[in-house]
Amino acid sequence: MRVSMGSVLSNGGRPLRPAQKENAAGSSRIVTSKKMSTVLLCTLFILLISARSIANWLSTLPDLAFRISTVDGSYSSCVNFTDPLKSRHESLSLLPDGEKYMLYSPHEGFSNQARELRNALQIAMLLNRTLILPPVVDHGEVKHGRCLKPRYPTQRKLKERSWSAVRKHISQKRYVAIADIVDLRSLTPSLVRTIDLRVFLALWCGVDIAPVCAGPQCSSLASYLSPSWGSLATCRQRLFPAPGVRSCLVYDVEDDCPTTIWTNGESDFTRDFMEHQLMQKLRNDPDMSNRTSLISADSGHKRRIVRKDVVKTLGPGSEVGDIFLLSFGSLFSRMYKHMELHVNIRAALGDEVMESKLEAIKKGLPFTKEIMSSAKKFVKEEFANRPFFCAHVRLGDGAFVHVWDKIFRPLRKKLEQLSQKWQRKSKRLHIFLMTDLARGSWNGTLLAEVDASDRYMIHTLDGHQYFLNDTAHQTTLSEHGFRLGFIPQISELEPLQEAQVNSTSLPSFVPDVRLYVEEVVCACASLGFQGTFRSTVTTNINELKTARLCPV
């Protein structure tokens, strides 16, 4: 580049910079300044948005500090403990003084969750604690695996999965209380005290439950407690102490199915007999080839599964008897080679009072009146007083995918026996079918043969979506779980009448109630029932039939 002498002299002997470079440098400084301003504005916006969350977290610091201070101590110091947040938030004072609570983690499908509920009711009654009733989680949403299989997850992992599912249902406004599905009127509060999880979260954690209220009772309580002072994130800190940390608020029950069988103080003879049976059954099981021998809890030998008296371990007078909340993981139990695993509660020999109470819980729990009435209406309109047979065919998931022949073989035999009888009467055999296999996948199966035969007529709930939606709306609006459990007595709230349940405003979320209606219809089948071996759905239907809970 050529520079004139005049330009050099006018700049003190130095050549002038090109004008283009000066403009580029100025533009670069302007762009950098704008970027810094944008970053500062975004940072300020994020801080403003998270201010409430930070404030809620800071409000739990006294509780966290107490946990840390008692990490190396014993639970005996929890006798006179007071929740540090009680003086700050009025809602905590609405819980009954001195009341103790119990929580468990629902998982797998609804039938498994119903069995968990039954076991939880028994344990809560024995421990004299109020049972926190959780929502129904979706089938397969919280997987936990089989008890005696390898890679069985810990109770801690299950609690995290279950809590994540509950948070998801609350945030997505898909909350369905299990007490809105299962009728607990005969059990609570006469035998067991209960509280809906939403009520507990609103009072103990300050969570806003208005988004998951489908009826007037829940909405009224949420309105009274507004504005909320907590969140699901801060509630998780209160519900789940860090591993290895002792808390006077929550005791984390870590005993799980592969290590513990909860009992109710059977006699020595019963205990020794059960231990002997369990060892004999599991010793030759190929699934247990990599496990150690099973010895009684009282022996000093190496053991894998121990038996624990739930009252002596967790009840009044025990080390953790004064803890505010007992947090269980899975309470699901199942029969394994004639033995009940994980939860095996029995009354002591000769204790007729306790035996009657446990029997009231153990027998098949009916569904709520909305579901029972809908099933009765369907049977009446669909079959018009004609006798029918029911078949439950589970093929699409779990261990049932690879055993179709074992499922279809007994069903074929049963249908042939019934069809011969009805052919002599020149009548078609009416069959109500509940299956998880879509009709388009029936080709090449027994279901396709039966559907094509003129000897049978298959009935399903396909095409009855309007009927199912109406049942779902009535179920959620009923608020059975809310009304049966504990609700704080607030004078400012007007008492709600039963007639208010029939509100014209329908909830936005419609739960899937098809399975529940199908189970009741199958229990009403006058010509019998054929289920799927080892399916808990089949077990539930058989219990409904045994208890004569069919509404027809």
Secondary structure, 3 states (H helix, E strand, C coil): CCCCHHHHHHCCCCCCCCHHHHHHHHHHHHHHHHHHHHHHHHHHHHHHHCHHHHHHHHHCHHHHHHHHHCCCCCHHHHCCCCCCCCCCCHHHHHCCCCCCEEECCCCCCHHHHHHHHHHHHHHHHHHCCEEEECECCCCCCCCCCCCCCCCCCCHHHHHHHHHHHHHHHHHCCCCCEHHHCECCCCCCCCCCCEEEHHHHHHHHCCCCCHHHCCCHHHHHHHHHHCCCCCCHHHHHHHHCCCCCCCCCCEEECCCCCCCEEEECCCCHHHHHHHHHHHHHHHHCCHHHCCCCCCCCCCCCCCCCCEEEEHHHHHCCCCCCCCCCEEECCCCCCEEECCEEECECCCCCCCCHHHHHHHHHHHCCCCECHHHHHHHHHHHHHHHCCCCCEEEEECCCCHHHCCCHHHHHHHHHHHHHHHHHHHHHCCCCEEEEEEECCCHHHCCCCHHHHHHHCCCEEEECCCCCHHHHHHHHHHHHHHCHHHHHCCCCCCCCCCCCCHHHHCCCCCCCCCCCCHHHHHHHHHHCCCCCEECCCCCHHHHHHHHHHHCCCCCC
